[in-house]
Amino acid sequence: SIGAAHFTHWAGSHPEKVKQCGVVGAVLVCHGTSARPAALAVDASGAAPFILEAYRDILRSNFPDLTVFQDIPGFDPAKLSAARTLREWDEAVLPLYGFQKHEELLDAVDTTPEMLRALPLCTVFLGAANDPITPSTRLLEGGVHQLVSDCAVIHCSHGSHMAWWQPVAGNPLHLEQHWARDLMVELISILADLPHPSEASEASETSPSVTSEASRRVLSCFPCQAVMRRH
């Protein structure tokens, strides 16, 4: 979700650093093709209060006294406390990042087609069509599999916002989807060419791995489409 977008923006802007860091692959869950529709969907879906509370927790942990920013022209801590939508929050923090307009902020954080073309690693995009925030249909419509030279787009019919697979307090979708977590772990293990923890602890030719079984359940329950491109 947000983390996936941050990663592709960084990796697409600095492909040489990706190679220097030895990053061999990425599993990007609920990746949106653009910040604009994703931000609008957050407010429309009712997820904003959950996300903003997480943002406030981060602020309280790192900056318990927001008056340290009082000398920044245009910044008003009260606007952060009063924000009820993602747009209100973004507009309140514009001065902190040196932006004058909301559109400027969205332009700066967007992962552009040029950045996607520059991704220098094997990438798997995993999403669901019924995701209210970042539906995988956007990936297909945006031609992400045509932009990234070595990638696969796994497009499930169901799964909602899989980035929130765990039932944490305040999660607006109330999901408990361990199959999604298991599928992510299996994909990472394959990309990194590492044995899955369950295989390492229970090495047996007759017992399938937990994640392999989870993947089979996913494929049997939800119609999936995998679109791949290999350079």
C-alpha positions, 0 to 999 in steps of 0.5 A, a space after each residue: 500500500 503506502 509502503 509499496 508506493 514509497 518503495 517503487 518511488 525510491 527504487 525507480 528514482 535510484 536504481 543504482 542504489 537498489 543494486 548497491 544495496 543488493 535488493 534482489 526482488 520485491 513483493 508489492 501488496 496493494 500498490 496503487 498506480 497513482 496517488 490521486 485515486 488512492 487518496 480519494 478512495 481512502 476518504 470515500 471508503 471510510 478508512 481515513 480515521 484509521 489511517 490518521 490515528 496511525 499517523 498521530 501515533 507516529 507523531 506522538 512517538 517522535 514529536 510529542 511537542 509540535 511547537 518545535 515546528 511553530 517557526 515554519 510559516 503557515 504550519 498550524 498544529 491545530 489543523 492536524 488535530 482537527 483533520 478528519 480526512 486524508 486531504 485535510 491532513 495532507 493540506 495541514 502538513 504542506 508547509 512542513 514539506 515546503 509545498 504551497 498546493 496539494 497538487 504539488 504534493 501529489 506530484 512529488 510522491 507519485 511513482 511515474 511510468 518512467 520510475 516503473 520502467 527504471 525498476 531494476 529488480 524482479 517485482 511481484 504486484 499482488 492485489 485484489 479487484 475488490 480492494 476499495 482503495 487500490 484495486 488491482 484492476 488499476 494495475 492492469 489498466 495502467 499497464 504496469 506489467 508492460 512498464 516494469 521489465 521483469 514483473 508479474 501482476 497477480 490479480 485476485 477477484 477477492 481479498 479486499 485491501 490485503 495490506 491490512 490482513 491482520 485484525 489490528 485494533 481500529 482496522 476499518 475492514 476487520 480482516 483476518 486473512 492469514 492466507 494473504 500473509 502466507 502468500 506474501 511470505 511464499 512469494 518473498 521466499 521464492 524471489 530471494 531463493 530462500 527456504 520458507 521457515 516452515 520448510 526449514 523447521 519441518 523438512 519433509 518430502 511428504 508434508 507440503 509447506 504451509 504457504 504452498 497449501 495456502 496458495 492452493 486454497 487461494 487459487 481454488 477459492 478466488 479466481 486469479 489472473 497472473 500477468 507476467 513480463 520477463 525482460 
